[in-house]
Amino acid sequence: MPALLIALFANAAAAAAPAAPVAPTKEVAPVVVSPEMPKTSPPVSTTVTIAGDEDSPSSQQVLIWPASALMQRASGRVTLSCFVDERGFAERCTVVFETPRKMGFGDAALALRPHLRVTPHKGADGQPVGALMNIGLSFKAPNTQIDVHMDAGMGAHAALVDVTHNPLPVKKITLMTNPVWMEAPDFDAVAAAYPADGGRDGGFAIAHCGVMMNGKMTNCRLAKEAPQHQGFGAAAVKLAAQFRVRPEVMQRAPRGEPIEVDVPIRFDPPGAERMVTAPTWIQGFDPDAAPRLFPPEAAAKGLTTGRGVARCKVGPDGGMVDCTPEAGDPPDLGFGQAAVKLATAMKMNLWSADAGPVEGGMVRVAIRLNLKPAS
């Protein structure tokens, strides 16, 4: 039976990881006014139902509900705007619609992001392409019905209580979202864990783990796998033991309730190119350094902007190593070389937004340089 988690949500890594883009605010002295949530949801590309009733089976084996809403048996709807890559993984999600408000449904939807895998958009050639998509999540509250009838054989004041449509077993936890990893499996470790029954196709699984105060994983169990019964789930649970959250993140974690985390793991087909396509950057370059590295030959031609690309290998700490320049825009004016110098200061989280390893992989870092700092 699936386990239903009532989560007290805490984004324990928010201060260490880049925040998702949010709608701009405006100042109306002396207060700052945030844009209001729309009263109706924008059109959605796909809908996912999160059912809190055992008679309404869900593809999720671990469900996440806001505690206050489940206690009141309240249903809710959320629309997330996410970048969905060509594999169907949802990345960089923000809440664009939520009802009812202030019950935690928006946070619950964001916490479910690792579980969201949808059919991606297709380009003109019919092939999947990455694109922004609106994903609707419908939280269906459990329908608990209680029937009471008297039993004459047990006395005048005795009654039997039948509970039908009983909600799933629950427990209250603190769910860590956007963890920043100090340790994570590299490309070699994930390749070695590819299951013998996996065939030549890729797979995906989520391990749900407890997080100890030293950042290590404990009591990991399977939360989701696709395809099923080919060993991807067992491989993910085994790999999850190699993850460890950064100490500074754990120092900010709340006390008093179990801390748990979802660890999504993507298994690419054997021999796949080891490219990092969805990095989560946790350290950038000094923006004041970029104008100083603007290529003199480009400035001499009257240019004030250009784009360079550095091709780098990801080191054990998520830093960029062995960087080489690629063709810039415009080409042959030094923008690639400038991008290499800036990229060496950058670091990424040790697990990508599309559920894959980064250490030992290659990444293309595109950087736009302006002659003057951007206003």
C-alpha positions in Angstrom: 0.0 0.0 0.0 1.4 3.4 -0.9 2.5 5.6 2.0 1.0 9.0 2.3 3.2 11.7 3.8 1.8 14.7 5.6 4.7 17.1 5.1 5.7 20.2 7.0 7.6 21.7 4.1 10.9 23.4 4.7 13.2 24.4 1.9 16.3 23.6 3.8 18.6 24.5 1.0 17.0 27.7 -0.2 19.8 30.0 0.9 22.4 27.8 -0.7 20.7 27.1 -4.0 19.6 29.6 -6.7 15.9 30.4 -6.3 13.4 29.7 -9.1 12.3 32.8 -11.0 9.4 34.6 -9.4 7.1 37.3 -10.6 8.5 40.8 -10.2 7.5 43.0 -7.3 6.9 46.7 -7.4 7.5 49.3 -4.7 4.6 51.5 -3.6 6.3 53.5 -0.8 6.6 52.6 1.9 5.6 48.9 1.2 6.4 46.4 -1.5 3.5 44.9 -3.3 3.7 41.4 -4.8 1.5 40.5 -7.8 -1.7 38.8 -6.9 -2.4 35.2 -7.7 -4.9 35.0 -10.6 -8.4 33.9 -9.7 -8.5 31.3 -12.5 -5.8 28.9 -13.7 -4.0 29.5 -17.0 -4.5 26.8 -19.6 -2.6 23.6 -18.6 -0.8 21.1 -20.9 -1.4 18.1 -18.6 -3.0 17.3 -15.2 -1.7 15.0 -12.5 -4.1 13.8 -9.8 -2.8 13.3 -6.2 -5.4 11.2 -4.5 -5.4 10.7 -0.7 -7.8 7.8 -0.8 -6.8 4.2 -1.1 -9.8 3.6 -3.4 -8.3 6.1 -5.8 -4.9 4.5 -6.7 -2.2 6.9 -7.9 0.9 6.2 -9.9 2.8 7.8 -7.0 3.9 5.4 -4.3 4.8 8.3 -2.0 2.2 11.0 -1.8 2.8 14.5 -0.4 0.0 16.5 1.2 -0.1 19.7 3.3 -0.9 18.7 6.9 -3.5 21.3 7.5 -5.4 20.5 4.3 -5.5 16.8 5.0 -6.8 17.3 8.6 -9.7 19.4 7.2 -10.1 16.9 4.3 -9.8 19.8 1.9 -9.2 19.4 -1.8 -7.1 21.8 -3.8 -5.7 22.7 -7.3 -2.3 24.0 -8.2 -0.8 25.0 -11.6 2.9 24.9 -11.9 4.9 26.6 -14.7 7.9 24.3 -15.4 10.5 23.9 -18.0 9.9 20.3 -19.2 12.9 18.9 -21.0 12.9 16.5 -23.9 12.8 13.5 -21.6 9.7 14.9 -19.8 11.4 15.9 -16.6 9.9 19.0 -14.9 12.6 21.6 -14.0 12.6 25.1 -12.6 8.9 25.1 -11.5 7.0 28.1 -10.0 3.4 28.2 -8.7 1.2 30.3 -11.0 -2.2 29.3 -9.6 -3.3 27.9 -6.3 -6.7 27.3 -4.7 -7.5 27.5 -1.9 -4.7 29.8 -0.8 -2.6 29.5 2.3 -3.2 25.8 2.9 0.1 24.6 1.6 -1.0 23.1 -1.7 1.5 25.2 -3.7 4.4 24.0 -1.5 3.2 20.4 -1.8 3.1 20.7 -5.6 6.6 22.1 -5.7 7.8 19.3 -3.4 6.3 16.8 -5.9 8.4 18.2 -8.7 10.9 15.2 -8.7 7.9 12.9 -9.3 6.5 14.8 -12.2 7.4 13.3 -15.6 5.0 14.2 -18.4 4.8 14.0 -22.2 7.1 16.7 -23.5 6.3 19.1 -26.4 7.2 18.0 -29.9 9.0 20.2 -32.4 8.2 20.7 -36.1 10.0 17.4 -36.9 7.9 15.5 -34.4 10.8 15.0 -32.0 10.5 15.9 -28.2 11.9 19.3 -27.3 12.3 21.2 -24.1 9.7 23.9 -23.5 7.8 25.8 -20.8 4.6 23.9 -19.8 1.8 24.5 -17.4 1.2 21.4 -15.3 -2.0 21.1 -13.3 -2.1 19.2 -10.0 -5.4 18.2 -8.5 -5.3 17.2 -4.8 -8.3 15.0 -4.1 -9.1 14.8 -0.4 -9.9 11.4 1.1 -13.6 10.6 1.3 -14.0 9.1 4.7 -17.4 7.7 5.4 -18.4 6.4 8.9 -21.4 4.1 9.3 -22.6 3.3 12.8 -25.1 0.5 13.6 -26.2 -1.1 16.9 -25.3 -4.7 17.8 -28.0 -6.1 20.0 -25.8 -8.9 21.1 -23.3 -6.5 22.6 -25.7 -4.5 24.8 -27.9 -1.5 24.4 -25.0 1.0 24.4 -22.7 -0.9 22.1 -22.2 0.0 18.5 -20.0 -1.2 15.6 -18.3 1.5 13.5 -17.5 0.7 9.9 -15.1 3.1 8.2 -15.0 3.0 4.4 -12.9 4.9 1.9 -10.3 5.2 4.6 -7.4 7.5 3.8 -3.9 6.0 3.6 -1.7 5.7 6.6 0.0 9.0 7.3 3.0 10.4 9.2 4.1 14.0 9.7 7.6 14.9 8.5 9.8 17.7 7.3 10.4 17.2 3.6 13.7 18.7 2.3 13.3 20.3 -1.1 16.2 21.4 -3.3 18.9 19.7 -1.3 22.5 20.8 -1.9 24.7 17.7 -2.0 28.2 17.4 -0.5 28.4 13.8 -1.9 26.6 12.1 -4.8 27.3 9.3 -7.2 29.3 10.2 -10.3 28.7 9.0 -13.9 30.8 5.9 -13.3 28.8 4.9 -10.2 25.5 5.3 -12.0 26.7 3.4 -15.0 27.9 0.6 -12.8 24.5 0.4 -11.1 22.6 -0.1 -14.3 20.5 -3.2 -13.7 21.1 -6.4 -15.6 17.5 -6.6 -16.6 17.4 -3.0 -17.8 17.8 -3.8 -21.4 19.2 -1.1 -23.6 16.7 1.5 -22.8 16.9 4.1 -20.0 15.0 4.0 -16.7 14.0 6.2 -13.8 13.4 5.7 -10.1 12.9 7.7 -6.9 14.3 6.6 -3.6 12.7 8.2 -0.6 15.1 8.5 2.3 15.5 9.7 5.8 18.2 12.4 6.4 20.4 12.1 9.5 21.8 15.3 11.1 25.2 14.5 9.5 23.6 14.7 6.1 23.7 11.0 5.3 20.8 9.0 4.0 19.0 6.3 6.0 16.1 3.9 5.6 15.9 4.5 1.8 13.0 2.8 0.1 11.5 2.8 -3.4 9.0 5.6 -4.1 8.6 5.3 -7.9 10.2 3.5 -10.8 9.6 3.4 -14.6 9.6 0.9 -16.2 8.7 -1.4 -13.4 10.2 -4.8 -12.6 13.4 -4.2 -14.5 15.6 -3.5 -11.5 15.8 0.3 -11.7 14.1 0.8 -8.3 16.5 -1.5 -6.5 19.4 0.2 -8.2 18.2 3.6 -7.1 17.7 2.6 -3.5 21.3 1.3 -3.4 22.7 4.4 -5.0 20.8 6.7 -2.7 23.1 5.6 0.2 25.9 7.5 -1.6 24.2 10.9 -1.2 25.0 13.3 1.6 23.6 16.8 2.3 26.0 19.6 3.0 26.6 20.4 6.7 25.6 24.0 6.4 22.2 22.9 5.0 21.6 20.5 7.9 22.5 23.3 10.4 19.4 25.2 9.1 17.1 22.1 9.1 14.3 22.2 11.7 14.4 19.9 14.7 11.6 17.8 16.2 10.3 15.9 13.2 11.9 13.3 10.9 13.6 14.9 8.0 13.2 13.1 4.7 14.0 13.7 1.0 13.2 12.4 -2.4 16.2 11.3 -4.5 15.3 11.0 -8.2 17.8 9.0 -10.3 17.9 8.7 -14.1 19.5 5.8 -15.7 20.7 6.5 -19.2 21.1 3.7 -21.7 24.6 2.1 -21.6 27.1 4.1 -23.7 25.1 7.3 -23.6 27.1 10.6 -23.9 28.0 11.9 -20.5 26.7 15.5 -20.8 25.2 17.6 -18.1 22.3 19.4 -19.6 20.3 20.7 -16.6 22.8 21.9 -14.0 21.8 23.7 -10.8 24.4 26.4 -10.2 25.2 27.1 -6.6 28.1 29.4 -7.3 28.5 31.9 -10.1 31.3 34.2 -11.3 31.8 37.8 -10.1 29.7 39.9 -12.4 32.1 42.8 -12.0 34.8 40.6 -13.5 33.0 40.1 -16.8 33.5 43.6 -18.2 37.2 43.4 -17.3 37.5 40.3 -19.4 35.7 41.7 -22.4 38.0 40.9 -25.4 40.0 43.9 -26.5 39.8 42.9 -30.2 36.0 42.9 -29.9 36.0 46.3 -28.3 38.3 47.6 -31.0 35.7 46.7 -33.6 33.0 48.7 -31.7 31.2 45.7 -30.2 29.7 46.1 -26.7 28.3 42.6 -26.2 29.1 39.0 -27.2 28.6 35.4 -26.2 31.2 32.9 -25.3 30.9 29.2 -24.6 33.3 27.1 -22.5 33.2 23.3 -22.6 34.2 22.0 -19.1 34.5 18.8 -17.2 32.7 18.8 -13.8 35.0 18.0 -10.9 34.3 16.2 -7.6 33.1 19.4 -5.9 30.9 20.5 -8.8 33.6 23.0 -10.0 34.6 23.5 -13.6 37.9 21.9 -14.7 39.7 21.3 -18.0 37.7 24.1 -19.7 38.3 24.7 -23.4 36.7 27.5 -25.5 34.2 26.8 -28.2 33.2 29.1 -31.1 31.9 32.5 -29.8 29.3 34.8 -31.2 30.7 36.7 -33.0 33.5 34.1 -33.7 37.2 34.5 -33.5 37.1 37.6 -31.2 38.1 36.0 -27.9 34.6 35.5 -26.3 35.2 31.8 -25.9 38.5 32.4 -24.0 36.8 34.9 -21.8 34.0 32.4 -21.0 36.7 29.9 -20.0 38.1 32.3 -17.4 34.7 33.0 -15.9 33.5 29.4 -15.9 36.4 28.3 -13.7 34.8 30.2 -10.8 31.4 28.5 -11.1 30.1 25.4 -9.2 27.0 23.3 -9.6 25.1 21.1 -7.3 26.3 17.5 -7.4 23.0 16.2 -8.8 21.3 17.8 -11.8 17.7 19.1 -12.1 16.9 16.2 -14.5 17.9 13.5 -12.0 21.3 12.7 -13.2 25.0 12.8 -12.1 27.3 15.6 -12.8 30.8 14.6 -11.6 32.8 13.3 -14.4 30.4 14.7 -17.1 30.9 17.5 -19.6 29.0 20.7 -19.7 28.7 23.7 -22.1 28.7 26.9 -20.2 27.4 29.8 -22.3 28.2 33.3 -20.9 27.2 36.6 -22.4 29.7 39.4 -21.9 28.9 43.1 -21.9 31.4 45.9 -22.2 29.6 47.6 -19.4 27.9 46.0 -16.4 24.2 45.3 -17.0 22.0 47.9 -15.3 
